[in-house]
Amino acid sequence: MNITGFPTSSNIYLEAGGKKIAVVQSYKATARRSSRSVEAFGESEPVATIEGTKSYEIVLTRLYATDEAISDGIDFYSIQDFSLVIVKPDRRVVYTGCSWSDIEETGELGEMVAEKITIVAKKRMETA
């Protein structure tokens, strides 16, 4: 299987157990943080805001399992606690503790491809 057909395949990938298990054509990441307003008696507006927990949701489009992952019997439906690695020109972004929340699959004969996978991550890190 040729996995070099799109330009970002070597820059966006899933990793599990130290192995690259899939390459990704594109992604859309959304970070959310819950917050709560602190109100005080007699004030018409909140006096402070308390930050809450962060959550990360990433939609991955056109995932191709690597040849090694296919030979190892990769199954997108059973993987858990994996990482998403995004290599940018000036830094590397890694989402860890990932699990999938939604899978939309299409494919062609002989190819293992998932059209769209939505994942949630526990942590986001950036390195130079």
LUMKOL-564134 format. One line per field, with one value per residue: residue number from 1; residue in one letter; x, y, z of N, C-alpha, C in turn. Coordinates in steps of 0.001 Angstrom, whole numbers, plus 500000, padded with zeros to 6 digits. Layout:
residues N
num = [NUM ...]
residu = [A ...]
n_x = [X ...]
n_y = [Y ...]
n_z = [Z ...]
ca_x = [X ...]
ca_y = [Y ...]
ca_z = [Z ...]
c_x = [X ...]
c_y = [Y ...]
c_z = [Z ...]
END
This chain:
residues 128
num = [1 2 3 4 5 6 7 8 9 10 11 12 13 14 15 16 17 18 19 20 21 22 23 24 25 26 27 28 29 30 31 32 33 34 35 36 37 38 39 40 41 42 43 44 45 46 47 48 49 50 51 52 53 54 55 56 57 58 59 60 61 62 63 64 65 66 67 68 69 70 71 72 73 74 75 76 77 78 79 80 81 82 83 84 85 86 87 88 89 90 91 92 93 94 95 96 97 98 99 100 101 102 103 104 105 106 107 108 109 110 111 112 113 114 115 116 117 118 119 120 121 122 123 124 125 126 127 128]
residu = [M N I T G F P T S S N I Y L E A G G K K I A V V Q S Y K A T A R R S S R S V E A F G E S E P V A T I E G T K S Y E I V L T R L Y A T D E A I S D G I D F Y S I Q D F S L V I V K P D R R V V Y T G C S W S D I E E T G E L G E M V A E K I T I V A K K R M E T A]
n_x = [500849 500618 501450 502129 500655 499412 500184 500548 500966 503249 503482 501324 500166 499083 500115 501037 502180 504794 504966 504275 501039 499082 498589 497503 495389 494226 493285 491139 491203 489757 489799 488547 487497 486104 484441 483654 481635 482166 480114 479255 477578 475474 476825 476594 477805 479885 482580 484845 486371 486545 488766 488137 488241 490159 489442 490008 489145 489489 489070 489815 490657 490534 492238 494922 495961 499223 501560 502871 501164 498882 499830 500151 497565 495872 493067 490895 488702 489310 491536 493068 494138 496181 498414 498278 500234 501420 503387 504805 506300 507774 507410 506297 503293 501659 499080 498022 496946 494703 491447 488902 485803 483980 483518 483681 483430 484735 485785 488079 488472 490829 492189 492806 491071 489907 487420 486705 487573 486705 488405 489151 491306 493466 495571 497538 500540 503307 506336 509558]
n_y = [498828 502172 504877 507473 509249 511681 515010 515512 513168 512186 513932 514001 511712 508619 507034 504191 502332 503088 502771 503818 503805 504660 506939 510287 512336 514907 517184 518494 520361 520920 522735 522857 524596 524422 526828 528893 531382 533658 535013 537920 539152 541878 542817 543598 542288 539407 538746 537332 534707 531250 528902 525825 522328 521150 520050 518061 517669 516018 515863 513563 513098 510845 508343 506136 502931 501875 499753 498031 498094 496965 494382 493611 493330 495550 497257 499752 500057 498897 500089 501964 504456 505847 507981 511138 512632 515650 517150 520184 522939 524520 523358 520561 518955 517027 514915 513070 509989 509226 508301 506911 508481 508512 506894 506964 505145 504378 502763 501118 498170 496014 497958 499380 501779 504545 506869 509072 509868 510681 511793 511883 513498 513224 514916 517679 518531 520620 520754 522020]
n_z = [500000 499151 501009 500626 499182 499790 500857 503663 505023 506357 508391 510143 512337 513927 516899 518719 521419 520811 518076 514743 513719 511963 509260 508692 506773 507246 509927 512530 515300 518482 521382 524647 527583 530691 532713 535546 536905 539611 541905 543823 546695 546165 543947 540487 538445 537776 540084 539688 537718 537623 536447 534803 533961 531136 527817 524916 521597 518592 515161 512794 509423 506729 507404 507133 507729 508658 506878 508658 510877 509761 509230 511835 512550 513052 514393 514124 515750 518168 519264 521885 524242 522740 520831 519136 516763 515560 513321 512907 511080 512974 515445 517459 518051 520405 521218 523906 525540 524109 522868 520794 519824 517834 514749 511287 508461 505261 502282 500004 498055 499421 500877 504056 505428 507227 507024 508657 511934 515180 517944 521457 523718 526548 527207 525978 524429 523575 521803 520963]
ca_x = [500000 501381 500886 502724 499816 498986 501358 500750 500950 504359 503448 500210 500031 498738 501193 500661 503282 506025 504917 503346 500012 498262 498854 496263 495443 493965 492688 490544 491283 488992 490108 487497 487778 484930 484734 482520 481673 482006 479284 479306 476343 475447 477509 475763 478597 480764 483813 485967 486070 487387 489015 487814 489043 490334 489186 490473 488464 490153 488457 490835 490058 491279 493290 495403 496800 500535 501742 503225 499957 498004 500382 499919 496128 495277 491624 490624 487640 489791 492688 492814 495335 497172 498799 498220 501418 501322 504689 504714 507661 508485 507149 505625 502148 501315 497915 498217 495810 493571 490513 487965 484415 483128 484234 482924 484337 484504 487036 488187 488926 492238 492785 492196 491001 488757 487177 486735 487560 486745 489079 489289 492637 493624 496599 498155 501872 504053 507783 510253]
ca_y = [500000 503406 505853 508780 509890 513031 515717 515595 511838 511954 514955 513764 510264 508003 506229 503361 501449 503525 502483 504584 502838 505206 508301 511059 513384 516222 517167 519716 520227 521860 522696 523492 524689 524841 527893 529224 532756 533831 536197 538453 539834 543313 543150 543311 541456 538476 539339 536504 533506 530122 527990 524424 521340 521276 518840 518173 516817 516155 515107 513151 512727 509930 507616 504927 502108 501594 498338 497301 497970 495994 493037 493317 493145 496757 497432 501088 499986 498379 500819 502916 505027 506101 509399 511807 513466 516608 517782 521469 523412 525090 522636 519263 518914 515641 514658 511744 509401 509341 507219 507394 508649 508352 506413 506931 504366 504030 502186 500429 496794 495822 499026 499644 503232 505091 508191 510113 509396 511731 511297 512774 513337 513658 515932 518274 519046 521175 520771 522713]
ca_z = [500000 499056 501937 500382 498189 500145 501353 505107 505623 507283 509422 511060 512451 515204 517439 519872 521808 520166 516644 513911 513312 510885 508814 508644 505759 507826 511259 513058 516756 519285 522813 525450 529016 531451 533670 536398 537424 541049 542138 545178 547091 545912 542691 539314 537536 538501 540593 539247 536944 538012 535338 535039 533259 529695 527037 523549 520631 517303 514076 511838 508151 505862 508094 506490 508602 508082 506524 509883 511697 509094 509468 513252 512739 513642 514303 514647 516749 519448 519813 522958 524859 521706 520698 517845 516616 514464 513161 512205 510774 514113 516696 517403 518962 520699 522060 524493 526238 523184 522547 519780 520240 516662 513568 510040 507636 503869 501833 498740 498158 499702 501667 505345 505548 507941 506445 509682 513325 516192 519142 522599 524297 527939 527390 524790 524711 522449 521963 519869]
c_x = [500892 500732 501482 501899 499325 500080 501584 500897 502099 504344 502336 500012 499610 499871 500673 501816 504589 506062 503921 502320 499126 498744 497518 496414 495218 493319 492042 490476 490467 489374 488991 487962 486498 485357 483456 482706 481464 481237 479392 478015 476466 476137 476615 476483 479454 482047 485052 485443 487052 487514 488685 488733 489086 489959 489593 489719 489097 489438 489542 490147 491038 492491 493636 496282 498129 500624 502048 502004 498992 498511 500234 498433 495439 493771 491314 489571 488146 490969 492235 494146 496476 497470 498581 499408 501233 502652 504505 506130 508443 508268 506437 504520 501764 500121 498065 496963 494551 492709 489500 486571 483457 483995 483269 483832 483825 485808 486931 488726 490430 492908 492052 492231 489765 488603 487302 486674 487619 487374 489027 490636 492649 494537 497118 499491 502490 505518 508402 510918]
c_y = [501231 504450 507237 509600 511275 513703 515701 514237 511590 512929 514775 512259 509841 507084 505446 502417 501803 503271 503399 503591 503350 506601 508971 512158 514766 516071 518512 519526 521317 521657 523440 523552 525153 525959 528230 530638 532757 535136 536625 539217 541325 543733 542766 542441 540508 539174 538550 535360 532429 529187 526570 523507 521628 519956 519113 517178 517088 515269 514843 512680 511897 509336 506361 504176 501868 500105 497499 497079 496959 494577 492626 493143 494342 496800 498781 501066 499516 499152 501806 503350 505175 507596 509870 512752 514340 517350 519025 521972 523892 524355 521322 519290 517453 515605 513235 511274 509424 508081 507782 507533 508446 507894 506365 506274 504192 503410 501555 499040 496740 496910 499183 501147 503591 506517 509292 509457 510618 511125 512352 512460 513858 514857 516412 518869 519604 521150 521440 521721]
c_z = [500000 499961 501747 499403 498549 500944 502853 505779 506592 508444 510452 511143 513853 515610 518638 520172 521122 518667 515949 513381 512176 510530 508546 507599 506359 509197 511555 514567 517434 520746 523547 526898 529696 532399 534430 536921 538927 541258 543600 545457 546824 544621 541509 538288 538365 538945 540173 538381 537360 536816 535751 534242 531758 529037 525599 522681 519272 516294 513043 510568 507328 506572 507314 507476 507895 507767 507755 510764 511089 509337 510932 513558 513389 513400 514940 515759 518116 520025 520884 523544 523846 521669 519275 517797 515378 514403 512309 511969 512003 515428 516410 518446 519150 521641 522585 525231 525398 523140 521557 520370 519070 515490 512394 509012 506215 503391 500471 498993 498397 500513 502985 505550 506355 507439 507487 511062 514226 517431 520236 523236 525721 528060 526035 525183 523430 522784 520755 518947]
END
